[in-house]
Amino acid sequence: MRWSLVFPPFEDKRDRSAYYVAPPLGLLSIAAYLEADGHDVAIEDFVLRLKTGDLKAGPRIYDECAERILASEPDVVGFGTQCSTGPASLNIARRIKAARPRTAIVLGGHDVSFLGPRYLEAFPYVDAVLGGEAELTVPKLARALDGSGPWEGIAGLTWRRRGTITARAGEERVADLDSLLAPSYHLVDDLGTYFEHSRKPTILVDSGRGCAFACEFCQTTLLNGRKVRYRSTASLIAELSAHRARYGGFEAYFVHDLFTARRAFVEELSHALIDADLGLPWQCRCRIDEVDRELLGLMSEAGCRMLLYGVESGSDETLSRMNKRLRRGVASQTTERVRWTVDSGIFPSLSMVVGIPEEKPQDLDATLRLAAEFIQVGRVNAFIQLMSPLPGTALAQRVAHRLEYRAEDAPTAFSQGIEFADGRRLPEDEELIAALPDVFQSFHVVTPDHGDLDICVDISLGYCKLLEVYGWTYIALAEHLDLSLLELFRQYRDRVAADRGPGGRRGLVGLKDHEIWGAFARFTAGLLASGDAPVPLRETFRFESLVQEISVLPPVPDDGPTQSPAGRFRLRPAARLFRSPVGLPWTDPDSAGPRDHLVFMGPDRLKVVAVDGGRARALEILDRAGRLEGVDESLFANLAELLRPVAELGVFEPVPVPAGVAG
């Protein structure tokens, strides 16, 4: 049989640290099993096609997807769906069935695994849903589809035959992950093409499956089981070595929600990576109560450069409701453990959620305080998402009667990425979602017990973005005004709403980052206009306003010229001198530390470098000289000599000679 496996169009907008494009690893693995069973397989990666421009967002996006799929004349089209890609999968499938009715449509993935009968009831053009891990069951489904095998006995399958819907419970998982067939990378574009459209070349590595915990909002345990399975260290090193030999440098992402569940595995793999000396950075996902200084240090030595912690909340009560089951005492150590991570040389992403059904204002404020603590640690990526129930989870079952649909005015953690109509969802997607709340649960929200869903929406959209630039100002301003962080945010949000006027979108919905920062700058300037604010607060605001200004400019490249400049030169636009009587926001204003700093935005982060008084004055002279006509070239030569150490940062650029003027 001829199969087409489809990765639906999607643009991930949740976590801005997701800087890579990679092939759909799950579909590649399933394809390997189909090919081994003698089937002809094609993979359509529409995420990559959007990135390359071969597929255009717009009202015809699903028509184009269907046409591409039908071009290979498949007997079966299988969609890998999860959360927000459900509507896209169905709207493409409907077109395929209309154009070629004999083509079988099969859905698989996170949400559909728990709603098989409901999908077949609601969508007559879907022939089967295959739930859970599918490597071992998809060949059996293929045999049932071509008439050479039975439908009964396929674990996790829901199917339609002669108008009757039948579901088979259970699951069939790969017990020994080393026995997994190698993913069928030959069915997608060369990884080099994916690298071209990634900020950092990244390869996903299936290192383990399963989770020993049962957080009430998560599907992982339900899909992959509570028994944690790992691949052997030898198989992982062999895979990384093969990729290294073919593609050179890249970053490995070990895809497993509970990478650190078994300490012995992490230690063994880390030592093997050190011994192999592949020179590959890597990242993973883990729980914050499963690491310590020693383990983080070893992981860093082995090349770990990023990891994701599911922190979830700053409220112990909320964590308890989530059934997070952190080890005793760890919740109070969260910030300290984040600091351990940073000190180890690992960049942590810290995921939190708001909008929990039983949430109280004090729970919300606790999460805001925790996020502020993370910002004060520095060198972290903290983000807050709006909670939404996922099918099959205990949370979804508990709040089914409380689901609300706010369309795009309440973007949840798992409802974004299919905005294909000038930044909004297509009407046909909206119609599906609104009509079937029990199917598209991840697009729905629940108003918390405190009654203010709008504040949760705005916190998820803007709070951590505010802290990225104005974190120190925000904390100092709340202290100065004697307000909780939640109340200060509420006042800021109300000011934004007033500025937007009646009849517009709510709160911060639809605002771009620079608009969120600009509104806060105006809000803060108004509060400081009275003149009673202390100097450290005013200087902190001045510093972070400078950061906001340079953050929207082209960054200083890491590979810029580092030698002393010749001729007329100037600081790059994203580099500025900051001189202050009290120093930087995170320093003690009464200390004897440096007061002058060069501040510049690099490709990945803000960089702040102390400069002595003499070089600070030279930078001030350079700024004035660069804006004047007829300045003697010898002045620039003298400044270049004095600023030689600063030039090593790559922050200077030549002043272009005006057209028509001889060089």
Disulfide bonds with the S-S distance in Angstrom:
none
